[in-house]
Amino acid sequence: MAELRLGPLLRCTEGSSATVWVETGEPCTVEVRCSDGAAGTAPTFQVAGHHYALVTVSGLRPDDSPSYEVFLDDSRVWPLSDPRFPPSVIRSPGTGDAVRVTFGSCRWAAPPADGKDPVGPDALDTLAARLIADPEAERPDVLLLLGDQIYADETSARTRRWLAGRRDLDKPPGGQVADYEEYCHLYYESWLDPEVRWLLSTVPSFMIFDDHDIVDDWNTSAAWLADMRTTDWWQERLVSGLMSYWVHQHLGNLAPAELAKDPTWAAVHAEQDGTAAVRALAERADADSASVRFSYRRDFGGVRVVMVDSRAARVLAEDRRAMLDPGEDAWLREQIQADEGTYDHLLIGTSLPWLLPHLVHDTEGWDAALCAGERGERWARFGEWLRRAADLEHWAAFPRSFAGLADLIAETGAAPAAPATVCVLSGDVHHGYLAEASWPSGGPRPPVFQLTCSPVHNSVPLMMRLGFRFGWSAPARLLGRLLARHGRSPRPPVTWRKQGGPWFGNQLMTLTLRGRSARLRLELTTPDATLRTVHESALTGR
């Protein structure tokens, strides 16, 4: 009998359909049966010796939340025989009078239940525990995971012991992962956590990668990439990382109609073994970022989410440096402006914050100018060293892209049918904050916010806390202006003010969007593994 190795994950829910992702132990037919009669079946497909299925469930009814079971060749494998967990249900976001979007990023896998957690309770585990204890409690309609779902370069002690059984860790890449099989191990370690497994089976999730899904500083610069390509392990690491991302994360972001048009999805089902097709996609993404798109758009009632790939879609040449290649940039504009007036709130998901603490923003802009040669070759070499050492790679490190996004948001907000709010959702920087943007020229009518939430489960060193607190201060702004003057950096077209934070610790943010209103809540985990609200506010703007 086939076994359920990983999942189920409830992924794209849209209208009367939803997709459910699983990994199985061998080829089989996967069936999802709902308590209201909705159902779906799919054969497994194979990649690198692993077997997966993405089942489209049809016949769902609005405003209903049927429970579901998973069968492999007619043998029931889900739910598990564990009385702690309520039934997994399928509920489509946007069918009620409000849409609750919970988001965060940066999650180390939690240790086993009998192990000590050096960084405190996992926020996803804690959210799951709350919903398990009270199935009728308010739950997210959708979960947005904004990067670093796994850490390929910062593995746990138990993973390193497993790696040591496969190869010599004294040779690069050492205790980091090296190939597809090792990436799969990271997903097992992360997603087989019992509480997280249940949570992902019952709350629709959408994901995007960040650097640690591949390696720290991924695509920070052309010089960085050239150095990585001189190693004998990088190419397999990158290709395997993109392959595993496509299988485990990206497929579930797509609606059934989009999957039907996807040539790689068709190819993996056309062959007995789809490994070559998925590898070819990953190799194309490496050779020409414009040939593969990992960004996507989802609409939940009156809420539009545009998730932007701010890692693989970069242009790294110093004279053309951009966060998004021209095709990706045009796609972003098209998704935001399509059917204007049909949505009330615009959420732009990007793993890297657009608006940073002011000193960090100015430092990144100054460094970008140095790397571009504004102060000569010696300063350019220093700038490249600093860029890597201090992780200066956010939107501010791509000044034209930063300004371009500001202009696009302003243009969207000035349209006759402008949304009620525009929110940029990000993570990465291991603290949370709320900042509101304004335009000296007048800018858009709706309020525009940067909402940053990180980490879900990770460490926040003391020096990082002190640095980010200082980065928002008045002296820091003065220092930033001095750096900008030295780099001859132009003034940004937008200004911003911190309205909340910084908040440190394992955390989640939730946006509750009802009609034209929006409300924000930030929750931190406590030592006794509960979620405590530390900020709540209406996003009413100036």
Secondary structure, 3 states (H helix, E strand, C coil): CCCEEEEEEEEEEECCEEEEEEEECCCCEEEEEECCCCEEEEECEEECCEEEEEEEEECCCCCCCCEEEEEECCEEEECCCCCCCCCCECCCCCCCCCEEEEEECCECCCCCCCCCCCCCCCHHHHHHHHHHHCCCCCCCCEEEECCCCCCCCCCCHHHHHHHHCCCCCCCCCCCCCCCHHHHHHHHHHHHCCHHHHHHHHHCCEEECCCHHHCCCCCCCCHHHHHHHCCCCCHHHHHHHHHHHHHHHHHHHHCCHHHHHCCHHHHHHHHCCCCHHHHHHHHHHHHHCHHHCCCCEEEEECCEEEEEECCCCCCECCHHHCECCCHHHHHHHHHHHHCCCCCCCEEEEEECCCCCCCHHHHHHHHHHHHHHCCCCCHHHHHHHHHHHHHCCCCCHHHCHHHHHHHHHHHHHHHCCCCCCCEEEEEECCCCCEEEEEEECCCCCCCCCEEEEECCCCECCCCHHHHHHHHHHCCHHHHHHHHHHHHHCCCCCCCCEEEEEEEEECCCEEEEEEEECCEEEEEEEEECCCCCEEEEEEEECCCC
